[in-house]
Amino acid sequence: MHGKNKKGQVWETLVPWIIGIGVLVMIIIIFMILSGKGQGAIDFFKNLVRFGK
């Protein structure tokens, strides 16, 4: 029981961080597209995906 409770606490802490980072990334992408740097954002994400592999 204690392990399950601890795992639940971890998720309760982690989920808001994941949502916050996701929102922050979306805001940055929208700002880049609106300021005409959309291609730079696409290249940036291609590099991120390449780095992940």
C-alpha distance matrix in Angstrom:
0.0 3.8 5.5 5.3 6.3 8.7 10.0 10.7 12.6 14.5 15.7 16.7 18.7 20.1 21.3 23.8 25.2 25.7 27.4 29.5 30.7 31.5 33.5 35.2 36.2 37.6 39.6 41.1 42.0 43.6 45.5 46.8 47.9 49.7 51.3 52.6 50.4 48.5 49.7 48.5 45.0 45.1 46.3 43.5 40.9 42.6 42.5 38.7 38.1 40.4 38.6 35.2 36.7
3.8 0.0 3.8 5.5 5.1 6.1 8.6 9.8 10.6 12.4 14.4 15.3 16.7 18.3 20.1 22.4 23.4 24.3 26.2 27.9 29.0 30.2 32.3 33.7 34.8 36.4 38.3 39.5 40.7 42.5 44.1 45.3 46.8 48.5 49.9 51.3 49.0 47.3 48.6 47.0 43.6 44.1 45.0 42.1 39.6 41.6 41.1 37.3 37.0 39.2 37.1 34.0 35.7
5.5 3.8 0.0 3.8 5.5 5.2 6.2 8.6 9.9 10.6 12.5 14.3 15.5 16.4 18.3 21.0 21.6 22.1 24.4 26.2 26.9 28.0 30.4 31.7 32.5 34.2 36.3 37.4 38.4 40.4 42.0 43.0 44.4 46.4 47.7 48.9 46.5 44.7 45.8 44.3 40.9 41.1 42.0 39.1 36.6 38.3 37.9 34.1 33.7 35.8 33.7 30.5 32.1
5.3 5.5 3.8 0.0 3.8 5.5 5.1 6.2 8.7 9.9 10.7 12.3 14.4 15.2 16.3 19.2 20.4 20.6 22.4 24.6 25.6 26.3 28.5 30.3 31.1 32.4 34.6 36.0 36.8 38.5 40.5 41.6 42.7 44.6 46.2 47.4 45.2 43.2 44.4 43.2 39.7 39.8 41.0 38.3 35.5 37.4 37.3 33.5 32.9 35.3 33.6 30.2 31.8
6.3 5.1 5.5 3.8 0.0 3.8 5.4 5.0 6.3 8.8 10.0 10.5 12.5 14.2 15.5 17.7 19.2 20.0 21.6 23.5 24.8 25.9 27.7 29.3 30.6 31.9 33.8 35.3 36.5 38.0 39.7 41.1 42.4 44.0 45.6 47.1 44.9 43.2 44.6 43.3 39.8 40.2 41.5 38.6 36.1 38.2 38.1 34.2 34.0 36.5 34.6 31.5 33.5
8.7 6.1 5.2 5.5 3.8 0.0 3.8 5.3 5.1 6.3 8.8 9.8 10.7 12.3 14.4 16.5 17.3 18.4 20.5 21.9 23.0 24.4 26.4 27.6 28.8 30.6 32.3 33.5 34.8 36.6 38.1 39.3 40.9 42.6 43.9 45.4 43.1 41.5 42.8 41.2 37.8 38.4 39.4 36.4 34.1 36.2 35.7 31.9 31.9 34.2 32.1 29.0 31.1
10.0 8.6 6.2 5.1 5.4 3.8 0.0 3.8 5.4 5.1 6.4 8.7 9.9 10.4 12.1 15.0 15.6 16.0 18.2 20.1 20.9 21.9 24.2 25.6 26.5 28.1 30.2 31.3 32.3 34.2 35.9 37.0 38.4 40.2 41.7 42.9 40.6 38.8 40.0 38.6 35.1 35.5 36.5 33.7 31.1 33.1 32.8 29.0 28.7 31.2 29.3 26.1 28.1
10.7 9.8 8.6 6.2 5.0 5.3 3.8 0.0 3.8 5.4 5.2 6.2 8.7 9.8 10.6 13.1 14.7 15.2 16.7 18.8 20.1 20.9 22.8 24.6 25.7 27.0 28.9 30.5 31.5 33.0 34.8 36.2 37.5 39.0 40.7 42.1 40.1 38.2 39.8 38.5 35.0 35.4 36.9 34.0 31.4 33.7 33.7 29.9 29.7 32.4 30.7 27.5 29.7
12.6 10.6 9.9 8.7 6.3 5.1 5.4 3.8 0.0 3.8 5.4 5.0 6.2 8.5 10.2 11.9 13.2 14.6 16.1 17.5 19.0 20.5 22.1 23.4 25.0 26.5 28.0 29.5 31.0 32.5 33.9 35.4 37.0 38.4 39.8 41.5 39.4 37.9 39.5 38.0 34.5 35.4 36.7 33.6 31.4 33.9 33.6 29.7 30.0 32.7 30.7 27.8 30.3
14.5 12.4 10.6 9.9 8.8 6.3 5.1 5.4 3.8 0.0 3.8 5.5 5.2 6.0 8.6 10.8 11.1 12.1 14.5 15.8 16.6 18.2 20.3 21.3 22.5 24.4 26.1 27.2 28.6 30.4 31.8 33.0 34.7 36.3 37.6 39.1 36.8 35.3 36.7 35.0 31.6 32.4 33.5 30.4 28.2 30.5 30.1 26.3 26.5 29.1 27.0 24.1 26.7
15.7 14.4 12.5 10.7 10.0 8.8 6.4 5.2 5.4 3.8 0.0 3.8 5.3 4.9 5.8 8.8 9.8 10.0 11.9 14.0 15.0 15.9 18.0 19.6 20.6 22.0 24.0 25.4 26.5 28.1 29.9 31.1 32.5 34.1 35.7 37.1 34.9 33.2 34.7 33.4 29.8 30.4 31.8 28.9 26.5 28.9 28.9 25.0 25.0 27.9 26.2 23.2 25.7
16.7 15.3 14.3 12.3 10.5 9.8 8.7 6.2 5.0 5.5 3.8 0.0 3.8 5.7 5.8 7.3 9.4 10.6 11.5 13.1 15.1 16.1 17.4 19.2 20.8 22.0 23.5 25.3 26.7 27.9 29.5 31.2 32.5 33.8 35.5 37.2 35.3 33.7 35.6 34.3 30.7 31.6 33.3 30.3 28.0 30.8 30.8 27.0 27.3 30.4 28.7 25.9 28.7
18.7 16.7 15.5 14.4 12.5 10.7 9.9 8.7 6.2 5.2 5.3 3.8 0.0 3.8 5.9 6.3 7.1 9.3 10.9 11.6 13.2 15.1 16.4 17.4 19.2 20.9 22.1 23.5 25.3 26.8 28.0 29.6 31.3 32.6 33.9 35.7 33.6 32.3 34.2 32.5 29.1 30.3 31.7 28.4 26.5 29.4 29.0 25.2 26.0 28.9 26.8 24.3 27.4
20.1 18.3 16.4 15.2 14.2 12.3 10.4 9.8 8.5 6.0 4.9 5.7 3.8 0.0 3.8 5.7 5.3 6.3 8.8 10.0 10.7 12.3 14.4 15.4 16.6 18.5 20.1 21.2 22.7 24.5 25.9 27.1 28.8 30.4 31.7 33.2 30.9 29.5 31.1 29.5 26.0 27.0 28.3 25.2 23.0 25.8 25.5 21.7 22.3 25.2 23.2 20.7 23.7
21.3 20.1 18.3 16.3 15.5 14.4 12.1 10.6 10.2 8.6 5.8 5.8 5.9 3.8 0.0 3.8 5.4 5.1 6.2 8.5 9.9 10.5 12.3 14.1 15.4 16.5 18.3 20.0 21.1 22.5 24.3 25.8 27.0 28.5 30.2 31.7 29.8 28.0 29.9 28.7 25.0 25.9 27.6 24.8 22.4 25.3 25.5 21.8 22.1 25.4 24.0 21.3 24.2
23.8 22.4 21.0 19.2 17.7 16.5 15.0 13.1 11.9 10.8 8.8 7.3 6.3 5.7 3.8 0.0 3.8 5.5 5.1 5.9 8.5 9.7 10.4 12.0 14.1 15.2 16.3 18.2 19.9 20.9 22.3 24.2 25.7 26.7 28.3 30.2 28.5 27.1 29.3 28.0 24.4 25.8 27.6 24.6 22.7 25.9 26.1 22.5 23.4 26.7 25.1 22.9 26.2
25.2 23.4 21.6 20.4 19.2 17.3 15.6 14.7 13.2 11.1 9.8 9.4 7.1 5.3 5.4 3.8 0.0 3.8 5.5 5.0 6.1 8.4 9.8 10.4 12.2 14.1 15.3 16.4 18.3 19.9 21.0 22.5 24.3 25.6 26.8 28.6 26.5 25.3 27.3 25.6 22.1 23.7 25.1 21.9 20.2 23.4 23.1 19.5 20.8 23.8 22.0 20.0 23.5
25.7 24.3 22.1 20.6 20.0 18.4 16.0 15.2 14.6 12.1 10.0 10.6 9.3 6.3 5.1 5.5 3.8 0.0 3.8 5.5 5.3 6.1 8.6 9.9 10.6 12.3 14.3 15.4 16.5 18.3 20.0 21.1 22.6 24.3 25.7 27.1 24.9 23.3 25.1 23.7 20.1 21.1 22.8 19.8 17.6 20.6 20.8 17.2 17.9 21.2 19.8 17.5 20.8
27.4 26.2 24.4 22.4 21.6 20.5 18.2 16.7 16.1 14.5 11.9 11.5 10.9 8.8 6.2 5.1 5.5 3.8 0.0 3.8 5.5 5.1 6.1 8.5 9.9 10.5 12.3 14.3 15.3 16.4 18.3 20.0 21.1 22.4 24.2 25.8 24.2 22.5 24.7 23.7 20.0 21.1 23.3 20.6 18.4 21.7 22.3 19.0 19.7 23.2 22.2 20.2 23.4
29.5 27.9 26.2 24.6 23.5 21.9 20.1 18.8 17.5 15.8 14.0 13.1 11.6 10.0 8.5 5.9 5.0 5.5 3.8 0.0 3.8 5.4 5.2 6.1 8.6 9.9 10.6 12.4 14.3 15.4 16.5 18.4 20.1 21.1 22.5 24.4 22.8 21.6 24.0 22.6 19.1 20.9 22.9 19.9 18.4 21.9 22.1 18.9 20.3 23.7 22.3 20.8 24.3
30.7 29.0 26.9 25.6 24.8 23.0 20.9 20.1 19.0 16.6 15.0 15.1 13.2 10.7 9.9 8.5 6.1 5.3 5.5 3.8 0.0 3.8 5.5 5.0 6.1 8.6 9.9 10.5 12.3 14.2 15.3 16.5 18.4 19.9 21.0 22.6 20.4 19.3 21.3 19.6 16.2 17.9 19.5 16.4 14.9 18.4 18.4 15.2 16.8 20.0 18.6 17.3 20.9
31.5 30.2 28.0 26.3 25.9 24.4 21.9 20.9 20.5 18.2 15.9 16.1 15.1 12.3 10.5 9.7 8.4 6.1 5.1 5.4 3.8 0.0 3.8 5.4 5.2 6.2 8.7 10.0 10.6 12.3 14.2 15.4 16.6 18.3 19.9 21.2 19.3 17.6 19.7 18.6 14.9 16.2 18.3 15.7 13.7 17.1 17.9 14.7 15.8 19.3 18.6 17.1 20.4
33.5 32.3 30.4 28.5 27.7 26.4 24.2 22.8 22.1 20.3 18.0 17.4 16.4 14.4 12.3 10.4 9.8 8.6 6.1 5.2 5.5 3.8 0.0 3.8 5.5 5.1 6.2 8.7 9.9 10.5 12.2 14.2 15.3 16.4 18.2 20.0 18.7 17.2 19.9 19.0 15.4 17.2 19.7 17.2 15.7 19.3 20.2 17.5 18.8 22.3 21.7 20.5 23.8
35.2 33.7 31.7 30.3 29.3 27.6 25.6 24.6 23.4 21.3 19.6 19.2 17.4 15.4 14.1 12.0 10.4 9.9 8.5 6.1 5.0 5.4 3.8 0.0 3.8 5.4 5.2 6.3 8.7 10.0 10.6 12.4 14.4 15.4 16.4 18.5 16.8 16.0 18.6 17.1 13.8 16.2 18.2 15.3 14.5 18.3 18.6 16.1 18.1 21.3 20.3 19.7 23.3
36.2 34.8 32.5 31.1 30.6 28.8 26.5 25.7 25.0 22.5 20.6 20.8 19.2 16.6 15.4 14.1 12.2 10.6 9.9 8.6 6.1 5.2 5.5 3.8 0.0 3.8 5.5 5.1 6.2 8.6 9.8 10.5 12.3 14.2 15.3 16.6 14.5 13.2 15.4 14.0 10.5 12.6 14.6 11.9 10.8 14.6 15.1 12.7 14.6 17.8 17.3 16.8 20.2
37.6 36.4 34.2 32.4 31.9 30.6 28.1 27.0 26.5 24.4 22.0 22.0 20.9 18.5 16.5 15.2 14.1 12.3 10.5 9.9 8.6 6.2 5.1 5.4 3.8 0.0 3.8 5.4 5.1 6.1 8.5 9.8 10.6 12.2 14.1 15.4 14.0 12.2 15.0 14.5 10.9 12.6 15.5 13.5 12.2 15.8 17.1 15.1 16.4 19.8 19.8 19.2 22.3
39.6 38.3 36.3 34.6 33.8 32.3 30.2 28.9 28.0 26.1 24.0 23.5 22.1 20.1 18.3 16.3 15.3 14.3 12.3 10.6 9.9 8.7 6.2 5.2 5.5 3.8 0.0 3.8 5.5 5.2 6.1 8.6 9.9 10.5 12.1 14.2 13.3 12.4 15.7 14.8 11.8 14.3 16.9 14.9 14.5 18.1 19.1 17.4 19.2 22.4 22.2 22.0 25.2
41.1 39.5 37.4 36.0 35.3 33.5 31.3 30.5 29.5 27.2 25.4 25.3 23.5 21.2 20.0 18.2 16.4 15.4 14.3 12.4 10.5 10.0 8.7 6.3 5.1 5.4 3.8 0.0 3.8 5.5 5.1 6.1 8.6 9.9 10.4 12.3 10.6 10.3 13.1 11.6 8.8 11.9 14.0 11.7 12.0 15.7 16.2 14.9 17.2 20.0 19.7 20.0 23.3
42.0 40.7 38.4 36.8 36.5 34.8 32.3 31.5 31.0 28.6 26.5 26.7 25.3 22.7 21.1 19.9 18.3 16.5 15.3 14.3 12.3 10.6 9.9 8.7 6.2 5.1 5.5 3.8 0.0 3.8 5.4 5.1 6.2 8.6 9.8 10.6 8.9 7.4 10.3 9.8 6.5 9.0 11.7 10.3 10.1 13.5 14.8 13.9 15.6 18.4 18.9 19.2 22.0
43.6 42.5 40.4 38.5 38.0 36.6 34.2 33.0 32.5 30.4 28.1 27.9 26.8 24.5 22.5 20.9 19.9 18.3 16.4 15.4 14.2 12.3 10.5 10.0 8.6 6.1 5.2 5.5 3.8 0.0 3.8 5.5 5.2 6.1 8.5 9.9 9.6 8.3 11.9 12.1 9.5 11.7 14.8 13.8 13.6 16.8 18.5 17.6 19.2 22.0 22.6 22.8 25.6
45.5 44.1 42.0 40.5 39.7 38.1 35.9 34.8 33.9 31.8 29.9 29.5 28.0 25.9 24.3 22.3 21.0 20.0 18.3 16.5 15.3 14.2 12.2 10.6 9.8 8.5 6.1 5.1 5.4 3.8 0.0 3.8 5.5 5.1 6.0 8.6 8.4 8.7 12.2 11.7 9.9 12.9 15.3 14.1 14.9 18.1 19.1 18.5 20.7 23.2 23.4 24.1 27.1
46.8 45.3 43.0 41.6 41.1 39.3 37.0 36.2 35.4 33.0 31.1 31.2 29.6 27.1 25.8 24.2 22.5 21.1 20.0 18.4 16.5 15.4 14.2 12.4 10.5 9.8 8.6 6.1 5.1 5.5 3.8 0.0 3.8 5.5 5.1 6.2 4.8 5.4 8.6 7.9 6.7 9.9 11.9 11.2 12.4 15.3 16.3 16.3 18.5 20.6 21.1 22.3 25.0
47.9 46.8 44.4 42.7 42.4 40.9 38.4 37.5 37.0 34.7 32.5 32.5 31.3 28.8 27.0 25.7 24.3 22.6 21.1 20.1 18.4 16.6 15.3 14.4 12.3 10.6 9.9 8.6 6.2 5.2 5.5 3.8 0.0 3.8 5.5 5.1 5.4 4.1 7.9 8.9 7.8 9.7 12.5 12.7 13.3 15.8 17.5 17.8 19.3 21.6 22.7 23.6 25.9
49.7 48.5 46.4 44.6 44.0 42.6 40.2 39.0 38.4 36.3 34.1 33.8 32.6 30.4 28.5 26.7 25.6 24.3 22.4 21.1 19.9 18.3 16.4 15.4 14.2 12.2 10.5 9.9 8.6 6.1 5.1 5.5 3.8 0.0 3.8 5.4 7.4 7.6 11.2 12.1 11.3 13.5 16.1 16.1 17.0 19.5 21.1 21.3 23.0 25.3 26.2 27.0 29.6
51.3 49.9 47.7 46.2 45.6 43.9 41.7 40.7 39.8 37.6 35.7 35.5 33.9 31.7 30.2 28.3 26.8 25.7 24.2 22.5 21.0 19.9 18.2 16.4 15.3 14.1 12.1 10.4 9.8 8.5 6.0 5.1 5.5 3.8 0.0 3.8 5.7 7.8 10.8 10.8 11.0 13.7 15.6 15.5 17.2 19.6 20.6 21.1 23.3 25.2 25.8 27.2 29.7
52.6 51.3 48.9 47.4 47.1 45.4 42.9 42.1 41.5 39.1 37.1 37.2 35.7 33.2 31.7 30.2 28.6 27.1 25.8 24.4 22.6 21.2 20.0 18.5 16.6 15.4 14.2 12.3 10.6 9.9 8.6 6.2 5.1 5.4 3.8 0.0 3.8 5.6 7.9 8.9 9.9 11.8 13.5 14.3 16.0 17.8 19.2 20.3 22.1 23.7 24.8 26.4 28.5
50.4 49.0 46.5 45.2 44.9 43.1 40.6 40.1 39.4 36.8 34.9 35.3 33.6 30.9 29.8 28.5 26.5 24.9 24.2 22.8 20.4 19.3 18.7 16.8 14.5 14.0 13.3 10.6 8.9 9.6 8.4 4.8 5.4 7.4 5.7 3.8 0.0 3.8 5.5 5.3 6.6 9.0 10.2 10.7 12.8 14.6 15.6 16.8 18.8 20.2 21.2 22.9 25.1
48.5 47.3 44.7 43.2 43.2 41.5 38.8 38.2 37.9 35.3 33.2 33.7 32.3 29.5 28.0 27.1 25.3 23.3 22.5 21.6 19.3 17.6 17.2 16.0 13.2 12.2 12.4 10.3 7.4 8.3 8.7 5.4 4.1 7.6 7.8 5.6 3.8 0.0 3.8 5.4 5.1 6.4 8.7 9.7 10.8 12.5 14.4 15.3 16.7 18.5 19.9 21.2 23.2
49.7 48.6 45.8 44.4 44.6 42.8 40.0 39.8 39.5 36.7 34.7 35.6 34.2 31.1 29.9 29.3 27.3 25.1 24.7 24.0 21.3 19.7 19.9 18.6 15.4 15.0 15.7 13.1 10.3 11.9 12.2 8.6 7.9 11.2 10.8 7.9 5.5 3.8 0.0 3.8 5.4 5.0 6.2 8.5 10.0 10.6 12.4 14.2 15.4 16.6 18.3 20.0 21.6
48.5 47.0 44.3 43.2 43.3 41.2 38.6 38.5 38.0 35.0 33.4 34.3 32.5 29.5 28.7 28.0 25.6 23.7 23.7 22.6 19.6 18.6 19.0 17.1 14.0 14.5 14.8 11.6 9.8 12.1 11.7 7.9 8.9 12.1 10.8 8.9 5.3 5.4 3.8 0.0 3.8 5.4 5.1 6.0 8.7 9.8 10.5 12.3 14.3 15.2 16.4 18.4 20.3
45.0 43.6 40.9 39.7 39.8 37.8 35.1 35.0 34.5 31.6 29.8 30.7 29.1 26.0 25.0 24.4 22.1 20.1 20.0 19.1 16.2 14.9 15.4 13.8 10.5 10.9 11.8 8.8 6.5 9.5 9.9 6.7 7.8 11.3 11.0 9.9 6.6 5.1 5.4 3.8 0.0 3.8 5.4 4.9 6.3 8.6 9.8 10.5 12.4 14.2 15.1 16.5 18.8
45.1 44.1 41.1 39.8 40.2 38.4 35.5 35.4 35.4 32.4 30.4 31.6 30.3 27.0 25.9 25.8 23.7 21.1 21.1 20.9 17.9 16.2 17.2 16.2 12.6 12.6 14.3 11.9 9.0 11.7 12.9 9.9 9.7 13.5 13.7 11.8 9.0 6.4 5.0 5.4 3.8 0.0 3.8 5.4 5.2 6.3 8.7 9.8 10.7 12.3 14.2 15.4 17.1
46.3 45.0 42.0 41.0 41.5 39.4 36.5 36.9 36.7 33.5 31.8 33.3 31.7 28.3 27.6 27.6 25.1 22.8 23.3 22.9 19.5 18.3 19.7 18.2 14.6 15.5 16.9 14.0 11.7 14.8 15.3 11.9 12.5 16.1 15.6 13.5 10.2 8.7 6.2 5.1 5.4 3.8 0.0 3.8 5.4 5.0 6.2 8.7 9.9 10.5 12.2 14.3 15.7
43.5 42.1 39.1 38.3 38.6 36.4 33.7 34.0 33.6 30.4 28.9 30.3 28.4 25.2 24.8 24.6 21.9 19.8 20.6 19.9 16.4 15.7 17.2 15.3 11.9 13.5 14.9 11.7 10.3 13.8 14.1 11.2 12.7 16.1 15.5 14.3 10.7 9.7 8.5 6.0 4.9 5.4 3.8 0.0 3.8 5.5 5.2 6.3 8.8 9.9 10.5 12.4 14.7
40.9 39.6 36.6 35.5 36.1 34.1 31.1 31.4 31.4 28.2 26.5 28.0 26.5 23.0 22.4 22.7 20.2 17.6 18.4 18.4 14.9 13.7 15.7 14.5 10.8 12.2 14.5 12.0 10.1 13.6 14.9 12.4 13.3 17.0 17.2 16.0 12.8 10.8 10.0 8.7 6.3 5.2 5.4 3.8 0.0 3.8 5.3 4.8 6.1 8.5 9.6 10.4 12.7
42.6 41.6 38.3 37.4 38.2 36.2 33.1 33.7 33.9 30.5 28.9 30.8 29.4 25.8 25.3 25.9 23.4 20.6 21.7 21.9 18.4 17.1 19.3 18.3 14.6 15.8 18.1 15.7 13.5 16.8 18.1 15.3 15.8 19.5 19.6 17.8 14.6 12.5 10.6 9.8 8.6 6.3 5.0 5.5 3.8 0.0 3.8 5.4 5.2 6.1 8.6 9.9 11.0
42.5 41.1 37.9 37.3 38.1 35.7 32.8 33.7 33.6 30.1 28.9 30.8 29.0 25.5 25.5 26.1 23.1 20.8 22.3 22.1 18.4 17.9 20.2 18.6 15.1 17.1 19.1 16.2 14.8 18.5 19.1 16.3 17.5 21.1 20.6 19.2 15.6 14.4 12.4 10.5 9.8 8.7 6.2 5.2 5.3 3.8 0.0 3.8 5.5 5.0 6.0 8.6 10.1
38.7 37.3 34.1 33.5 34.2 31.9 29.0 29.9 29.7 26.3 25.0 27.0 25.2 21.7 21.8 22.5 19.5 17.2 19.0 18.9 15.2 14.7 17.5 16.1 12.7 15.1 17.4 14.9 13.9 17.6 18.5 16.3 17.8 21.3 21.1 20.3 16.8 15.3 14.2 12.3 10.5 9.8 8.7 6.3 4.8 5.4 3.8 0.0 3.8 5.4 5.0 6.2 8.9
38.1 37.0 33.7 32.9 34.0 31.9 28.7 29.7 30.0 26.5 25.0 27.3 26.0 22.3 22.1 23.4 20.8 17.9 19.7 20.3 16.8 15.8 18.8 18.1 14.6 16.4 19.2 17.2 15.6 19.2 20.7 18.5 19.3 23.0 23.3 22.1 18.8 16.7 15.4 14.3 12.4 10.7 9.9 8.8 6.1 5.2 5.5 3.8 0.0 3.8 5.4 5.1 6.6
40.4 39.2 35.8 35.3 36.5 34.2 31.2 32.4 32.7 29.1 27.9 30.4 28.9 25.2 25.4 26.7 23.8 21.2 23.2 23.7 20.0 19.3 22.3 21.3 17.8 19.8 22.4 20.0 18.4 22.0 23.2 20.6 21.6 25.3 25.2 23.7 20.2 18.5 16.6 15.2 14.2 12.3 10.5 9.9 8.5 6.1 5.0 5.4 3.8 0.0 3.8 5.4 5.4
38.6 37.1 33.7 33.6 34.6 32.1 29.3 30.7 30.7 27.0 26.2 28.7 26.8 23.2 24.0 25.1 22.0 19.8 22.2 22.3 18.6 18.6 21.7 20.3 17.3 19.8 22.2 19.7 18.9 22.6 23.4 21.1 22.7 26.2 25.8 24.8 21.2 19.9 18.3 16.4 15.1 14.2 12.2 10.5 9.6 8.6 6.0 5.0 5.4 3.8 0.0 3.8 5.5
35.2 34.0 30.5 30.2 31.5 29.0 26.1 27.5 27.8 24.1 23.2 25.9 24.3 20.7 21.3 22.9 20.0 17.5 20.2 20.8 17.3 17.1 20.5 19.7 16.8 19.2 22.0 20.0 19.2 22.8 24.1 22.3 23.6 27.0 27.2 26.4 22.9 21.2 20.0 18.4 16.5 15.4 14.3 12.4 10.4 9.9 8.6 6.2 5.1 5.4 3.8 0.0 3.8
36.7 35.7 32.1 31.8 33.5 31.1 28.1 29.7 30.3 26.7 25.7 28.7 27.4 23.7 24.2 26.2 23.5 20.8 23.4 24.3 20.9 20.4 23.8 23.3 20.2 22.3 25.2 23.3 22.0 25.6 27.1 25.0 25.9 29.6 29.7 28.5 25.1 23.2 21.6 20.3 18.8 17.1 15.7 14.7 12.7 11.0 10.1 8.9 6.6 5.4 5.5 3.8 0.0
